[in-house]
Amino acid sequence: MMQNHNTPITLAITGASGAQYGLRLLECLLDAEHEVYLMISQAAQVVIATETDFDLPGRAEEQQRFLNEYFNAAEHQLHVFGRDQWMSPVASGSNTAQAMVICPCSSATLSAVANGASRDLIERAADVMLKERRPLILLHREMPVSAIHLENMLKLSQLGVTIMPASPGFYHQPQSIDALIDFVVARILDHLGIKHTLIPRWGKEAQP
């Protein structure tokens, strides 16, 4: 799935540990000149405050201004929506992004998506991707996983959802936490068909 420049991508950051994955993916999507529809759950705001030095405001409009300035996004490139903005583009199959990533994806969000809850805009946006048969990627970040989590993953995988545990590799000999984060984000970008140079490709150095 190759995403053209400016193709809208929906990104949701939920309340699992690993907010850095979502923020780094946001940065990469903006650098790749994609329009981004962003949603940050209330739980994710708590995690961001705990795990990063981001002083993220609480309201969607303020978050948009803050992130626009922080990442130096182009005008009208980043759109941040609150949990109850039902008139946003991601709420309908007639006007939505071509792919969605939930990064990181909490087990609660995993369950809600698997069961079609649609109680807030993140869950509704994911439900839209399922019904429209558009790419949906869930970066689940929790360990260990229960039988309930596994059943939900299997159900979604059978519906065509890509389940990506936040499991960085070490064959590129990472020297920093940032390198581990980039490994995971790179795999997401690969599945979105977005070119990047975040990590070396397996076997590339061995080629003549």
PyMOL commands that place a pseudoatom at each C-alpha (Angstrom):
pseudoatom trace, name=CA, resn=MET, resi=1, chain=A, elem=C, hetatm=0, pos=[0.000, 0.000, 0.000]
pseudoatom trace, name=CA, resn=MET, resi=2, chain=A, elem=C, hetatm=0, pos=[1.860, 3.065, -1.227]
pseudoatom trace, name=CA, resn=GLN, resi=3, chain=A, elem=C, hetatm=0, pos=[0.517, 6.275, 0.237]
pseudoatom trace, name=CA, resn=ASN, resi=4, chain=A, elem=C, hetatm=0, pos=[0.928, 9.338, -1.970]
pseudoatom trace, name=CA, resn=HIS, resi=5, chain=A, elem=C, hetatm=0, pos=[2.050, 12.633, -0.505]
pseudoatom trace, name=CA, resn=ASN, resi=6, chain=A, elem=C, hetatm=0, pos=[-0.796, 14.479, 1.195]
pseudoatom trace, name=CA, resn=THR, resi=7, chain=A, elem=C, hetatm=0, pos=[-2.884, 11.313, 1.490]
pseudoatom trace, name=CA, resn=PRO, resi=8, chain=A, elem=C, hetatm=0, pos=[-4.739, 11.745, 4.799]
pseudoatom trace, name=CA, resn=ILE, resi=9, chain=A, elem=C, hetatm=0, pos=[-3.670, 9.332, 7.533]
pseudoatom trace, name=CA, resn=THR, resi=10, chain=A, elem=C, hetatm=0, pos=[-5.605, 8.988, 10.783]
pseudoatom trace, name=CA, resn=LEU, resi=11, chain=A, elem=C, hetatm=0, pos=[-3.471, 8.595, 13.903]
pseudoatom trace, name=CA, resn=ALA, resi=12, chain=A, elem=C, hetatm=0, pos=[-4.880, 7.834, 17.332]
pseudoatom trace, name=CA, resn=ILE, resi=13, chain=A, elem=C, hetatm=0, pos=[-2.774, 7.829, 20.482]
pseudoatom trace, name=CA, resn=THR, resi=14, chain=A, elem=C, hetatm=0, pos=[-4.396, 5.923, 23.344]
pseudoatom trace, name=CA, resn=GLY, resi=15, chain=A, elem=C, hetatm=0, pos=[-3.531, 5.261, 26.964]
pseudoatom trace, name=CA, resn=ALA, resi=16, chain=A, elem=C, hetatm=0, pos=[-1.000, 2.441, 26.723]
pseudoatom trace, name=CA, resn=SER, resi=17, chain=A, elem=C, hetatm=0, pos=[2.582, 3.066, 27.748]
pseudoatom trace, name=CA, resn=GLY, resi=18, chain=A, elem=C, hetatm=0, pos=[4.707, 4.024, 24.766]
pseudoatom trace, name=CA, resn=ALA, resi=19, chain=A, elem=C, hetatm=0, pos=[3.458, 7.507, 23.910]
pseudoatom trace, name=CA, resn=GLN, resi=20, chain=A, elem=C, hetatm=0, pos=[6.852, 8.100, 22.291]
pseudoatom trace, name=CA, resn=TYR, resi=21, chain=A, elem=C, hetatm=0, pos=[5.908, 5.725, 19.476]
pseudoatom trace, name=CA, resn=GLY, resi=22, chain=A, elem=C, hetatm=0, pos=[2.852, 7.767, 18.587]
pseudoatom trace, name=CA, resn=LEU, resi=23, chain=A, elem=C, hetatm=0, pos=[4.598, 11.113, 18.799]
pseudoatom trace, name=CA, resn=ARG, resi=24, chain=A, elem=C, hetatm=0, pos=[7.507, 9.931, 16.673]
pseudoatom trace, name=CA, resn=LEU, resi=25, chain=A, elem=C, hetatm=0, pos=[5.110, 8.477, 14.096]
pseudoatom trace, name=CA, resn=LEU, resi=26, chain=A, elem=C, hetatm=0, pos=[3.283, 11.809, 13.998]
pseudoatom trace, name=CA, resn=GLU, resi=27, chain=A, elem=C, hetatm=0, pos=[6.563, 13.595, 13.345]
pseudoatom trace, name=CA, resn=CYS, resi=28, chain=A, elem=C, hetatm=0, pos=[7.450, 11.191, 10.515]
pseudoatom trace, name=CA, resn=LEU, resi=29, chain=A, elem=C, hetatm=0, pos=[4.037, 11.479, 8.876]
pseudoatom trace, name=CA, resn=LEU, resi=30, chain=A, elem=C, hetatm=0, pos=[4.254, 15.267, 8.920]
pseudoatom trace, name=CA, resn=ASP, resi=31, chain=A, elem=C, hetatm=0, pos=[7.826, 15.180, 7.574]
pseudoatom trace, name=CA, resn=ALA, resi=32, chain=A, elem=C, hetatm=0, pos=[6.553, 12.956, 4.750]
pseudoatom trace, name=CA, resn=GLU, resi=33, chain=A, elem=C, hetatm=0, pos=[4.044, 15.732, 3.923]
pseudoatom trace, name=CA, resn=HIS, resi=34, chain=A, elem=C, hetatm=0, pos=[0.950, 13.726, 4.763]
pseudoatom trace, name=CA, resn=GLU, resi=35, chain=A, elem=C, hetatm=0, pos=[-2.179, 15.333, 6.075]
pseudoatom trace, name=CA, resn=VAL, resi=36, chain=A, elem=C, hetatm=0, pos=[-2.810, 13.887, 9.535]
pseudoatom trace, name=CA, resn=TYR, resi=37, chain=A, elem=C, hetatm=0, pos=[-6.081, 13.494, 11.428]
pseudoatom trace, name=CA, resn=LEU, resi=38, chain=A, elem=C, hetatm=0, pos=[-5.000, 13.125, 15.053]
pseudoatom trace, name=CA, resn=MET, resi=39, chain=A, elem=C, hetatm=0, pos=[-6.913, 12.019, 18.150]
pseudoatom trace, name=CA, resn=ILE, resi=40, chain=A, elem=C, hetatm=0, pos=[-5.411, 11.762, 21.622]
pseudoatom trace, name=CA, resn=SER, resi=41, chain=A, elem=C, hetatm=0, pos=[-7.447, 10.016, 24.295]
pseudoatom trace, name=CA, resn=GLN, resi=42, chain=A, elem=C, hetatm=0, pos=[-7.715, 11.409, 27.822]
pseudoatom trace, name=CA, resn=ALA, resi=43, chain=A, elem=C, hetatm=0, pos=[-5.728, 8.451, 29.136]
pseudoatom trace, name=CA, resn=ALA, resi=44, chain=A, elem=C, hetatm=0, pos=[-3.061, 9.107, 26.512]
pseudoatom trace, name=CA, resn=GLN, resi=45, chain=A, elem=C, hetatm=0, pos=[-2.727, 12.683, 27.748]
pseudoatom trace, name=CA, resn=VAL, resi=46, chain=A, elem=C, hetatm=0, pos=[-1.899, 11.306, 31.202]
pseudoatom trace, name=CA, resn=VAL, resi=47, chain=A, elem=C, hetatm=0, pos=[0.662, 8.900, 29.721]
pseudoatom trace, name=CA, resn=ILE, resi=48, chain=A, elem=C, hetatm=0, pos=[2.252, 11.650, 27.601]
pseudoatom trace, name=CA, resn=ALA, resi=49, chain=A, elem=C, hetatm=0, pos=[2.642, 13.815, 30.700]
pseudoatom trace, name=CA, resn=THR, resi=50, chain=A, elem=C, hetatm=0, pos=[4.189, 10.866, 32.559]
pseudoatom trace, name=CA, resn=GLU, resi=51, chain=A, elem=C, hetatm=0, pos=[6.554, 9.565, 29.872]
pseudoatom trace, name=CA, resn=THR, resi=52, chain=A, elem=C, hetatm=0, pos=[7.636, 12.699, 28.008]
pseudoatom trace, name=CA, resn=ASP, resi=53, chain=A, elem=C, hetatm=0, pos=[8.495, 16.349, 28.582]
pseudoatom trace, name=CA, resn=PHE, resi=54, chain=A, elem=C, hetatm=0, pos=[5.578, 17.455, 26.397]
pseudoatom trace, name=CA, resn=ASP, resi=55, chain=A, elem=C, hetatm=0, pos=[3.431, 20.079, 28.133]
pseudoatom trace, name=CA, resn=LEU, resi=56, chain=A, elem=C, hetatm=0, pos=[0.411, 19.083, 26.066]
pseudoatom trace, name=CA, resn=PRO, resi=57, chain=A, elem=C, hetatm=0, pos=[-2.742, 21.185, 26.556]
pseudoatom trace, name=CA, resn=GLY, resi=58, chain=A, elem=C, hetatm=0, pos=[-6.019, 19.455, 27.340]
pseudoatom trace, name=CA, resn=ARG, resi=59, chain=A, elem=C, hetatm=0, pos=[-8.303, 20.795, 24.584]
pseudoatom trace, name=CA, resn=ALA, resi=60, chain=A, elem=C, hetatm=0, pos=[-8.099, 19.612, 20.980]
pseudoatom trace, name=CA, resn=GLU, resi=61, chain=A, elem=C, hetatm=0, pos=[-7.794, 23.123, 19.520]
pseudoatom trace, name=CA, resn=GLU, resi=62, chain=A, elem=C, hetatm=0, pos=[-4.944, 23.954, 21.880]
pseudoatom trace, name=CA, resn=GLN, resi=63, chain=A, elem=C, hetatm=0, pos=[-3.261, 20.629, 21.171]
pseudoatom trace, name=CA, resn=GLN, resi=64, chain=A, elem=C, hetatm=0, pos=[-3.377, 21.397, 17.464]
pseudoatom trace, name=CA, resn=ARG, resi=65, chain=A, elem=C, hetatm=0, pos=[-1.693, 24.762, 17.946]
pseudoatom trace, name=CA, resn=PHE, resi=66, chain=A, elem=C, hetatm=0, pos=[0.941, 23.267, 20.253]
pseudoatom trace, name=CA, resn=LEU, resi=67, chain=A, elem=C, hetatm=0, pos=[1.793, 20.344, 17.953]
pseudoatom trace, name=CA, resn=ASN, resi=68, chain=A, elem=C, hetatm=0, pos=[1.758, 22.529, 14.841]
pseudoatom trace, name=CA, resn=GLU, resi=69, chain=A, elem=C, hetatm=0, pos=[4.394, 24.744, 16.409]
pseudoatom trace, name=CA, resn=TYR, resi=70, chain=A, elem=C, hetatm=0, pos=[6.399, 21.880, 17.920]
pseudoatom trace, name=CA, resn=PHE, resi=71, chain=A, elem=C, hetatm=0, pos=[6.666, 19.896, 14.683]
pseudoatom trace, name=CA, resn=ASN, resi=72, chain=A, elem=C, hetatm=0, pos=[6.611, 22.937, 12.394]
pseudoatom trace, name=CA, resn=ALA, resi=73, chain=A, elem=C, hetatm=0, pos=[3.730, 21.458, 10.410]
pseudoatom trace, name=CA, resn=ALA, resi=74, chain=A, elem=C, hetatm=0, pos=[2.544, 23.068, 7.221]
pseudoatom trace, name=CA, resn=GLU, resi=75, chain=A, elem=C, hetatm=0, pos=[-0.678, 25.052, 7.282]
pseudoatom trace, name=CA, resn=HIS, resi=76, chain=A, elem=C, hetatm=0, pos=[-3.786, 22.820, 7.321]
pseudoatom trace, name=CA, resn=GLN, resi=77, chain=A, elem=C, hetatm=0, pos=[-1.595, 19.693, 7.498]
pseudoatom trace, name=CA, resn=LEU, resi=78, chain=A, elem=C, hetatm=0, pos=[-2.470, 18.610, 11.043]
pseudoatom trace, name=CA, resn=HIS, resi=79, chain=A, elem=C, hetatm=0, pos=[-6.027, 18.368, 12.377]
pseudoatom trace, name=CA, resn=VAL, resi=80, chain=A, elem=C, hetatm=0, pos=[-6.663, 17.383, 15.993]
pseudoatom trace, name=CA, resn=PHE, resi=81, chain=A, elem=C, hetatm=0, pos=[-10.120, 16.157, 17.011]
pseudoatom trace, name=CA, resn=GLY, resi=82, chain=A, elem=C, hetatm=0, pos=[-11.678, 15.635, 20.419]
pseudoatom trace, name=CA, resn=ARG, resi=83, chain=A, elem=C, hetatm=0, pos=[-13.476, 12.488, 21.548]
pseudoatom trace, name=CA, resn=ASP, resi=84, chain=A, elem=C, hetatm=0, pos=[-16.964, 13.853, 20.767]
pseudoatom trace, name=CA, resn=GLN, resi=85, chain=A, elem=C, hetatm=0, pos=[-16.372, 15.713, 17.488]
pseudoatom trace, name=CA, resn=TRP, resi=86, chain=A, elem=C, hetatm=0, pos=[-18.797, 13.561, 15.505]
pseudoatom trace, name=CA, resn=MET, resi=87, chain=A, elem=C, hetatm=0, pos=[-18.785, 15.943, 12.534]
pseudoatom trace, name=CA, resn=SER, resi=88, chain=A, elem=C, hetatm=0, pos=[-15.068, 15.369, 11.903]
pseudoatom trace, name=CA, resn=PRO, resi=89, chain=A, elem=C, hetatm=0, pos=[-13.994, 13.622, 8.663]
pseudoatom trace, name=CA, resn=VAL, resi=90, chain=A, elem=C, hetatm=0, pos=[-12.949, 10.400, 10.412]
pseudoatom trace, name=CA, resn=ALA, resi=91, chain=A, elem=C, hetatm=0, pos=[-16.485, 9.730, 11.674]
pseudoatom trace, name=CA, resn=SER, resi=92, chain=A, elem=C, hetatm=0, pos=[-17.879, 8.789, 8.262]
pseudoatom trace, name=CA, resn=GLY, resi=93, chain=A, elem=C, hetatm=0, pos=[-16.919, 6.426, 5.481]
pseudoatom trace, name=CA, resn=SER, resi=94, chain=A, elem=C, hetatm=0, pos=[-17.822, 9.101, 2.930]
pseudoatom trace, name=CA, resn=ASN, resi=95, chain=A, elem=C, hetatm=0, pos=[-15.025, 11.390, 4.086]
pseudoatom trace, name=CA, resn=THR, resi=96, chain=A, elem=C, hetatm=0, pos=[-12.221, 9.646, 5.891]
pseudoatom trace, name=CA, resn=ALA, resi=97, chain=A, elem=C, hetatm=0, pos=[-8.531, 8.876, 5.690]
pseudoatom trace, name=CA, resn=GLN, resi=98, chain=A, elem=C, hetatm=0, pos=[-7.170, 6.064, 3.551]
pseudoatom trace, name=CA, resn=ALA, resi=99, chain=A, elem=C, hetatm=0, pos=[-5.458, 4.382, 6.516]
pseudoatom trace, name=CA, resn=MET, resi=100, chain=A, elem=C, hetatm=0, pos=[-5.537, 4.543, 10.307]
pseudoatom trace, name=CA, resn=VAL, resi=101, chain=A, elem=C, hetatm=0, pos=[-2.948, 3.725, 12.957]
pseudoatom trace, name=CA, resn=ILE, resi=102, chain=A, elem=C, hetatm=0, pos=[-3.642, 3.427, 16.682]
pseudoatom trace, name=CA, resn=CYS, resi=103, chain=A, elem=C, hetatm=0, pos=[-0.222, 3.925, 18.239]
pseudoatom trace, name=CA, resn=PRO, resi=104, chain=A, elem=C, hetatm=0, pos=[0.076, 2.897, 20.962]
pseudoatom trace, name=CA, resn=CYS, resi=105, chain=A, elem=C, hetatm=0, pos=[-3.125, 0.893, 21.273]
pseudoatom trace, name=CA, resn=SER, resi=106, chain=A, elem=C, hetatm=0, pos=[-4.324, 0.102, 24.783]
pseudoatom trace, name=CA, resn=SER, resi=107, chain=A, elem=C, hetatm=0, pos=[-6.003, -3.199, 25.555]
pseudoatom trace, name=CA, resn=ALA, resi=108, chain=A, elem=C, hetatm=0, pos=[-9.211, -1.294, 26.274]
pseudoatom trace, name=CA, resn=THR, resi=109, chain=A, elem=C, hetatm=0, pos=[-9.129, 0.243, 22.794]
pseudoatom trace, name=CA, resn=LEU, resi=110, chain=A, elem=C, hetatm=0, pos=[-8.265, -3.131, 21.287]
pseudoatom trace, name=CA, resn=SER, resi=111, chain=A, elem=C, hetatm=0, pos=[-11.373, -4.600, 22.924]
pseudoatom trace, name=CA, resn=ALA, resi=112, chain=A, elem=C, hetatm=0, pos=[-13.597, -1.710, 21.878]
pseudoatom trace, name=CA, resn=VAL, resi=113, chain=A, elem=C, hetatm=0, pos=[-12.498, -1.924, 18.245]
pseudoatom trace, name=CA, resn=ALA, resi=114, chain=A, elem=C, hetatm=0, pos=[-12.873, -5.707, 18.174]
pseudoatom trace, name=CA, resn=ASN, resi=115, chain=A, elem=C, hetatm=0, pos=[-16.430, -5.430, 19.465]
pseudoatom trace, name=CA, resn=GLY, resi=116, chain=A, elem=C, hetatm=0, pos=[-17.540, -2.379, 17.472]
pseudoatom trace, name=CA, resn=ALA, resi=117, chain=A, elem=C, hetatm=0, pos=[-18.191, -0.216, 20.537]
pseudoatom trace, name=CA, resn=SER, resi=118, chain=A, elem=C, hetatm=0, pos=[-17.888, 3.194, 18.813]
pseudoatom trace, name=CA, resn=ARG, resi=119, chain=A, elem=C, hetatm=0, pos=[-18.314, 5.049, 22.111]
pseudoatom trace, name=CA, resn=ASP, resi=120, chain=A, elem=C, hetatm=0, pos=[-15.942, 7.863, 21.174]
pseudoatom trace, name=CA, resn=LEU, resi=121, chain=A, elem=C, hetatm=0, pos=[-14.355, 9.260, 18.024]
pseudoatom trace, name=CA, resn=ILE, resi=122, chain=A, elem=C, hetatm=0, pos=[-11.287, 6.991, 18.132]
pseudoatom trace, name=CA, resn=GLU, resi=123, chain=A, elem=C, hetatm=0, pos=[-13.442, 3.875, 18.326]
pseudoatom trace, name=CA, resn=ARG, resi=124, chain=A, elem=C, hetatm=0, pos=[-15.804, 5.202, 15.645]
pseudoatom trace, name=CA, resn=ALA, resi=125, chain=A, elem=C, hetatm=0, pos=[-12.912, 6.054, 13.311]
pseudoatom trace, name=CA, resn=ALA, resi=126, chain=A, elem=C, hetatm=0, pos=[-11.561, 2.517, 13.659]
pseudoatom trace, name=CA, resn=ASP, resi=127, chain=A, elem=C, hetatm=0, pos=[-15.029, 1.087, 13.058]
pseudoatom trace, name=CA, resn=VAL, resi=128, chain=A, elem=C, hetatm=0, pos=[-15.251, 3.138, 9.864]
pseudoatom trace, name=CA, resn=MET, resi=129, chain=A, elem=C, hetatm=0, pos=[-11.970, 1.671, 8.639]
pseudoatom trace, name=CA, resn=LEU, resi=130, chain=A, elem=C, hetatm=0, pos=[-13.316, -1.831, 9.261]
pseudoatom trace, name=CA, resn=LYS, resi=131, chain=A, elem=C, hetatm=0, pos=[-16.617, -1.309, 7.490]
pseudoatom trace, name=CA, resn=GLU, resi=132, chain=A, elem=C, hetatm=0, pos=[-14.949, 0.453, 4.553]
pseudoatom trace, name=CA, resn=ARG, resi=133, chain=A, elem=C, hetatm=0, pos=[-12.260, -2.271, 4.424]
pseudoatom trace, name=CA, resn=ARG, resi=134, chain=A, elem=C, hetatm=0, pos=[-9.446, 0.241, 4.640]
pseudoatom trace, name=CA, resn=PRO, resi=135, chain=A, elem=C, hetatm=0, pos=[-6.059, -0.393, 6.269]
pseudoatom trace, name=CA, resn=LEU, resi=136, chain=A, elem=C, hetatm=0, pos=[-6.071, -0.321, 10.067]
pseudoatom trace, name=CA, resn=ILE, resi=137, chain=A, elem=C, hetatm=0, pos=[-2.907, -0.874, 12.119]
pseudoatom trace, name=CA, resn=LEU, resi=138, chain=A, elem=C, hetatm=0, pos=[-2.938, -1.405, 15.886]
pseudoatom trace, name=CA, resn=LEU, resi=139, chain=A, elem=C, hetatm=0, pos=[0.335, -1.073, 17.774]
pseudoatom trace, name=CA, resn=HIS, resi=140, chain=A, elem=C, hetatm=0, pos=[-0.614, -2.991, 20.897]
pseudoatom trace, name=CA, resn=ARG, resi=141, chain=A, elem=C, hetatm=0, pos=[1.718, -2.358, 23.828]
pseudoatom trace, name=CA, resn=GLU, resi=142, chain=A, elem=C, hetatm=0, pos=[1.116, -4.506, 26.870]
pseudoatom trace, name=CA, resn=MET, resi=143, chain=A, elem=C, hetatm=0, pos=[2.697, -7.595, 28.391]
pseudoatom trace, name=CA, resn=PRO, resi=144, chain=A, elem=C, hetatm=0, pos=[1.845, -10.259, 29.205]
pseudoatom trace, name=CA, resn=VAL, resi=145, chain=A, elem=C, hetatm=0, pos=[-1.323, -10.617, 27.164]
pseudoatom trace, name=CA, resn=SER, resi=146, chain=A, elem=C, hetatm=0, pos=[-4.387, -12.478, 28.352]
pseudoatom trace, name=CA, resn=ALA, resi=147, chain=A, elem=C, hetatm=0, pos=[-6.573, -14.902, 26.423]
pseudoatom trace, name=CA, resn=ILE, resi=148, chain=A, elem=C, hetatm=0, pos=[-9.056, -12.030, 26.044]
pseudoatom trace, name=CA, resn=HIS, resi=149, chain=A, elem=C, hetatm=0, pos=[-6.400, -9.873, 24.349]
pseudoatom trace, name=CA, resn=LEU, resi=150, chain=A, elem=C, hetatm=0, pos=[-5.405, -12.742, 22.070]
pseudoatom trace, name=CA, resn=GLU, resi=151, chain=A, elem=C, hetatm=0, pos=[-9.013, -13.459, 21.111]
pseudoatom trace, name=CA, resn=ASN, resi=152, chain=A, elem=C, hetatm=0, pos=[-9.537, -9.792, 20.259]
pseudoatom trace, name=CA, resn=MET, resi=153, chain=A, elem=C, hetatm=0, pos=[-6.357, -9.737, 18.183]
pseudoatom trace, name=CA, resn=LEU, resi=154, chain=A, elem=C, hetatm=0, pos=[-7.397, -12.873, 16.311]
pseudoatom trace, name=CA, resn=LYS, resi=155, chain=A, elem=C, hetatm=0, pos=[-10.854, -11.467, 15.596]
pseudoatom trace, name=CA, resn=LEU, resi=156, chain=A, elem=C, hetatm=0, pos=[-9.381, -8.257, 14.205]
pseudoatom trace, name=CA, resn=SER, resi=157, chain=A, elem=C, hetatm=0, pos=[-6.635, -10.027, 12.268]
pseudoatom trace, name=CA, resn=GLN, resi=158, chain=A, elem=C, hetatm=0, pos=[-9.283, -12.157, 10.559]
pseudoatom trace, name=CA, resn=LEU, resi=159, chain=A, elem=C, hetatm=0, pos=[-10.979, -8.902, 9.535]
pseudoatom trace, name=CA, resn=GLY, resi=160, chain=A, elem=C, hetatm=0, pos=[-7.768, -7.699, 7.879]
pseudoatom trace, name=CA, resn=VAL, resi=161, chain=A, elem=C, hetatm=0, pos=[-6.408, -5.521, 10.681]
pseudoatom trace, name=CA, resn=THR, resi=162, chain=A, elem=C, hetatm=0, pos=[-2.623, -5.476, 11.060]
pseudoatom trace, name=CA, resn=ILE, resi=163, chain=A, elem=C, hetatm=0, pos=[-1.666, -6.198, 14.670]
pseudoatom trace, name=CA, resn=MET, resi=164, chain=A, elem=C, hetatm=0, pos=[1.839, -4.935, 15.476]
pseudoatom trace, name=CA, resn=PRO, resi=165, chain=A, elem=C, hetatm=0, pos=[3.132, -5.534, 18.996]
pseudoatom trace, name=CA, resn=ALA, resi=166, chain=A, elem=C, hetatm=0, pos=[5.576, -2.828, 20.040]
pseudoatom trace, name=CA, resn=SER, resi=167, chain=A, elem=C, hetatm=0, pos=[8.546, -5.195, 19.754]
pseudoatom trace, name=CA, resn=PRO, resi=168, chain=A, elem=C, hetatm=0, pos=[11.722, -3.448, 18.600]
pseudoatom trace, name=CA, resn=GLY, resi=169, chain=A, elem=C, hetatm=0, pos=[14.466, -5.519, 17.034]
pseudoatom trace, name=CA, resn=PHE, resi=170, chain=A, elem=C, hetatm=0, pos=[18.115, -5.403, 18.008]
pseudoatom trace, name=CA, resn=TYR, resi=171, chain=A, elem=C, hetatm=0, pos=[19.926, -6.626, 14.882]
pseudoatom trace, name=CA, resn=HIS, resi=172, chain=A, elem=C, hetatm=0, pos=[20.774, -3.026, 13.965]
pseudoatom trace, name=CA, resn=GLN, resi=173, chain=A, elem=C, hetatm=0, pos=[22.591, -2.671, 17.327]
pseudoatom trace, name=CA, resn=PRO, resi=174, chain=A, elem=C, hetatm=0, pos=[20.606, 0.276, 18.690]
pseudoatom trace, name=CA, resn=GLN, resi=175, chain=A, elem=C, hetatm=0, pos=[22.604, 2.656, 20.857]
pseudoatom trace, name=CA, resn=SER, resi=176, chain=A, elem=C, hetatm=0, pos=[19.710, 4.679, 22.255]
pseudoatom trace, name=CA, resn=ILE, resi=177, chain=A, elem=C, hetatm=0, pos=[16.053, 4.549, 23.196]
pseudoatom trace, name=CA, resn=ASP, resi=178, chain=A, elem=C, hetatm=0, pos=[15.348, 6.720, 20.164]
pseudoatom trace, name=CA, resn=ALA, resi=179, chain=A, elem=C, hetatm=0, pos=[16.798, 3.988, 17.929]
pseudoatom trace, name=CA, resn=LEU, resi=180, chain=A, elem=C, hetatm=0, pos=[14.447, 1.428, 19.474]
pseudoatom trace, name=CA, resn=ILE, resi=181, chain=A, elem=C, hetatm=0, pos=[11.486, 3.740, 18.934]
pseudoatom trace, name=CA, resn=ASP, resi=182, chain=A, elem=C, hetatm=0, pos=[12.519, 4.341, 15.328]
pseudoatom trace, name=CA, resn=PHE, resi=183, chain=A, elem=C, hetatm=0, pos=[12.648, 0.596, 14.671]
pseudoatom trace, name=CA, resn=VAL, resi=184, chain=A, elem=C, hetatm=0, pos=[8.979, 0.219, 15.569]
pseudoatom trace, name=CA, resn=VAL, resi=185, chain=A, elem=C, hetatm=0, pos=[7.908, 3.393, 13.779]
pseudoatom trace, name=CA, resn=ALA, resi=186, chain=A, elem=C, hetatm=0, pos=[9.815, 2.281, 10.683]
pseudoatom trace, name=CA, resn=ARG, resi=187, chain=A, elem=C, hetatm=0, pos=[7.821, -0.949, 10.542]
pseudoatom trace, name=CA, resn=ILE, resi=188, chain=A, elem=C, hetatm=0, pos=[4.580, 1.033, 10.719]
pseudoatom trace, name=CA, resn=LEU, resi=189, chain=A, elem=C, hetatm=0, pos=[5.747, 3.293, 7.895]
pseudoatom trace, name=CA, resn=ASP, resi=190, chain=A, elem=C, hetatm=0, pos=[6.632, 0.205, 5.860]
pseudoatom trace, name=CA, resn=HIS, resi=191, chain=A, elem=C, hetatm=0, pos=[3.084, -1.091, 6.199]
pseudoatom trace, name=CA, resn=LEU, resi=192, chain=A, elem=C, hetatm=0, pos=[1.725, 2.310, 5.197]
pseudoatom trace, name=CA, resn=GLY, resi=193, chain=A, elem=C, hetatm=0, pos=[3.964, 2.311, 2.136]
pseudoatom trace, name=CA, resn=ILE, resi=194, chain=A, elem=C, hetatm=0, pos=[5.753, 5.478, 3.238]
pseudoatom trace, name=CA, resn=LYS, resi=195, chain=A, elem=C, hetatm=0, pos=[9.445, 5.735, 2.373]
pseudoatom trace, name=CA, resn=HIS, resi=196, chain=A, elem=C, hetatm=0, pos=[11.891, 6.378, 5.202]
pseudoatom trace, name=CA, resn=THR, resi=197, chain=A, elem=C, hetatm=0, pos=[15.508, 5.998, 6.266]
pseudoatom trace, name=CA, resn=LEU, resi=198, chain=A, elem=C, hetatm=0, pos=[14.942, 5.423, 9.977]
pseudoatom trace, name=CA, resn=ILE, resi=199, chain=A, elem=C, hetatm=0, pos=[16.721, 2.065, 10.166]
pseudoatom trace, name=CA, resn=PRO, resi=200, chain=A, elem=C, hetatm=0, pos=[19.024, -0.001, 7.933]
pseudoatom trace, name=CA, resn=ARG, resi=201, chain=A, elem=C, hetatm=0, pos=[17.336, -2.741, 5.935]
pseudoatom trace, name=CA, resn=TRP, resi=202, chain=A, elem=C, hetatm=0, pos=[18.017, -6.353, 6.853]
pseudoatom trace, name=CA, resn=GLY, resi=203, chain=A, elem=C, hetatm=0, pos=[20.787, -7.808, 4.690]
pseudoatom trace, name=CA, resn=LYS, resi=204, chain=A, elem=C, hetatm=0, pos=[21.561, -4.530, 2.963]
pseudoatom trace, name=CA, resn=GLU, resi=205, chain=A, elem=C, hetatm=0, pos=[25.130, -4.318, 4.287]
pseudoatom trace, name=CA, resn=ALA, resi=206, chain=A, elem=C, hetatm=0, pos=[25.774, -7.888, 3.108]
pseudoatom trace, name=CA, resn=GLN, resi=207, chain=A, elem=C, hetatm=0, pos=[24.874, -7.088, -0.501]
pseudoatom trace, name=CA, resn=PRO, resi=208, chain=A, elem=C, hetatm=0, pos=[27.794, -6.726, -2.937]
for i in range(1, 208): cmd.bond("trace and resi %d" % i, "trace and resi %d" % (i + 1))
show_as sticks, trace
zoom trace
